Structures are given as structure tokens and as C-alpha cells.
Amino acid sequence: MALSGEQQRELEEQLQQAVIACNERCLYFAAKWSAELLNSFASQDDTVPDDEDASDTDVDEPEDEASSTRQCHPDSKEKRLEAKELPRYLMAKSFFDCREYDRCASVFLSTPIPHSTPAPDLTSPSNLFPSTASPARSVPSQRNSARFSSGAPKTFARPLPKKISQRSLFLALYARYLSGENRKNEDSETILGPNDGAGIPNKEAPGILAILEEYFNARGGMENLANSQGWLDFLYGMILIKNKSENLAKQWLLRAVNLQPYNWSAWQELASLIASDEELRQLSDHIPRNIIGLFFHLHCSLELFQQTPEVYNSITQLQQFFPRSAWLQQAKAVLHYHARDHDTALALFQDLVEDHPHRLEGLEVYSNLLYILPSRPKLANLASLTSNTDRFRPETNCILGNYYSLISSHEKAVLHFRRALTLDRNFQAAWTLMGHEYIELKNTQAA
């Protein structure tokens, strides 16, 4: 089954709008994902006759541009606000792009959100973020889900900025969140240090939760979908995950993906809350029934190590729509790797590297495969390729760690796995591989 010409044009337009909208909000990972998908359709060079004059192609269609503008701004009030604050928004975004997150946030949040400090009587900083499993803090019903106590002290509440667009509010709060993440990383213990795992919180999260709670309560809470674009809903759900309010976060992330189905970052956060096949089946009735929903289901199936015929069929079906998708190439290779079909996985990974030599996502799995076979020359070539591309990526350091492990340089392997975790503490492959190296070094306590 393939898309009709009209369906493909509509999907292309939606993906183009998603790339623009994600870039406007500095969600660069989601923008990259949509942009790659946008360029994964069958090459039009194969369908356009050679003698067709390229100059006759319509590249500027004012009617379609106006239609696109109307779809990006369904709310005329939001459109007016965005136009009015455009100079300040451009300045704030330039600060964000330069990683001056506090400066970016201060453009629209004139009163800084104070950095929280744990009270003296708290036994652990994690007590700042009470779990939803606590009897005194049960998950509210969907009707009143926005009106809940986030656990943040009242001193964090600040007057909600008036006459600010959702785009600018998202940018300011997201910048504040990343600023808190930077401080959290600075305060964190080194990997496997004496105090590693103490659970240092993002000190900006309570203040951001307070602002978003006030914002959504003023607009009718979760039930009212008319006044939301889905971006602030995504941010709210993401920070609720940090707050250990996972059930409530799932509700807001479901709302976010229904309002903005092409925000892949929201789908990723939602996938992180799914721990079993049963949870995935229960969630399937509440997600959009579109192509992006198929991608989400496939992603979750791979994360849960499912190898059913339905998973293979999903990849085949999606590749009919997006035959040049690197993401689907990677997914198919990983699926065969988990099924221990090493010959097929090897061929698929080789094609992936040949087609996209500078793409690093998923190549740590390829290095695992080369380690198992084993194939030292190919693993050495892969390590060289990724090092020349970007040696400050966790994937690269996992590949280097596998190479050094294969040649029995286990101390160097541990060094690279630790470096991968320094770059991304949540990179699960590095934790697993480093544990294996400590076993090789007979350091079972560290393993």
C-alpha cells in the first residue's frame, strides 16, 4: 500500500510545518526527526521525466502559503501575540541558540524563578518531588487533573506573564528547565563516585510546574483542548516525569501528542513511561491513529524487545511510505539483531552506514554485533569513522569501548564507557557495557 499523490502532499506539508514549529521552540531533536522523515519519501527524480523542464515547476504558490499560515495559527489571538512580540522572541531564541538559557528566559519572565534549596529537615533532595504513589498524594481524576498540588513550595509561584504567546512562554520555560539541568549536572557526583545516585533534582522544576499549573487552571484544565497548541502540554508532562508523577504525566503527554502528533520528543517521553506489552496495548486506544502513531508503536515494540510478526509488518508497511528513512533502516537492523539473525542485521547495518556515513544513532548496537561475531577490522573501521564524525557523542564512545574491549584493553574500554555516561547519564547501553568490563576486570562490586 502506498500513499496517493494528494495524501503525500498533505503529509509533506504537515511535516514541513512540524519542522518549522519545532525549530521555533528549539526542540531540535524533534525537528531533525521530522526533517529526516520529510526527505524519506521515494525520490521524485525517479518519477519525473528526464525531458521535463525544471523551470516549469511551481515553487511559489501564494495560496498554499496562506493556507499553511492559517494552519500554523488557528487562533487569531495567538497570531497577533506572536507578531507583536516577534523582536523579543527573535532575541530570546538567539540567546537560546547560544546556550544562554537564563538570559533567554529573562526576556519573557522578567521576575526570575528563584533556585530552590532543600529544607534542613529533608532527609533527601528527592523529597522535594513526592511520588504519586504516596497515599497523601494520589493521582487526581482526569476531570481535576490540572488542579493538583505539585509539591512545590508556594514561594515558587510567580504571577503568570500577561499577554504572552504560547510559543514564547514555552521557549522561556524550556530555557529555564535546561538551565536547571545544567546546574544539576554541575552538582552531580562523577559516574560511580562515592555519592553517585544521590538523586540531585532540577531546582528549576518546581517553579516551572507552578507556572504551568496556574496557566492550565486558568484555561479550564485538561478538559479544555480548544486553547492549547500542545507544546506547553508536552513540557508539563516532561517535567511531571521528573517530579515522579508518572500517571499524571502520561495523561498530559497523551494530550500533547493528540494536539501535536508530529512532536517526536513528546512521543519519546510517553514511550519512557511504558514498561510492558500490556501497558502499550492499553495506551493504543488513546493515541492518534495516523502514520506517526505507527512509528510510536514500532518504537515501543523495539524498546520492549518484541519480535512478533506484527512488528515486522509495521516496518514493511512504513518503508512503503518512507523507503529512504534511515530511522526505519536502523529499526529493521536492530530488530534482526535482537532476533539473533546476525547475517541479516550485519547487511542492514552495513547499508545504513554506507547510505548515511555521518549518522551515529543506533551504531552502538552495530558495534555490539561486530563484537559478538567477532569482526575486529570492521569494528576498527567503525570506531575510526565515528571518531572522525564526533568523538563527543555517547554512541562514539560506546563503539570505542567495544573496540578496546575486543582487543582486551579493558581499562581503556571502561574509560570510554564512563565518558559516554558523562555525556549522557541516561544512555543505557553504556551502563550495561561498562558492567561487563568490570566483570572482565574482576571488579564485581563496581559491576
Secondary structure by P-SEA (a helix, b strand, c coil): ccccaaaaaaaaaaaaaaaaaaaaacaaaaaaaaaaaaaccccccccccccccccccccccaaaaaaaaaaacccaaaaaaaaaaaaaaaaaaaaaaacaaaaaaaccccccccbbbbcccccccccccccccccccccccccccccccccccccccccccccccaaaaaaaaaaaaaaaaaaaaaaccccccccccccccccaaaaaaaaaaaaaaaaccccccccccaaaaaaaaaaaaaacaaaaaaaaaaaaaaacccaaaaaaaaaaacccaaaaaaacccccccaaaaaaaaaaaaaaccccaaaaaaaaaaaaaccccaaaaaaaaaaaaaacaaaaaaaaaaaaaaaccccccaaaaaaaaaaaaccaaaaaaaaaaaaaaccccaaaaaaaaaaaaaacaaaaaaaaaaaaaaacccaaaaaaaaaaaaaaacccccc
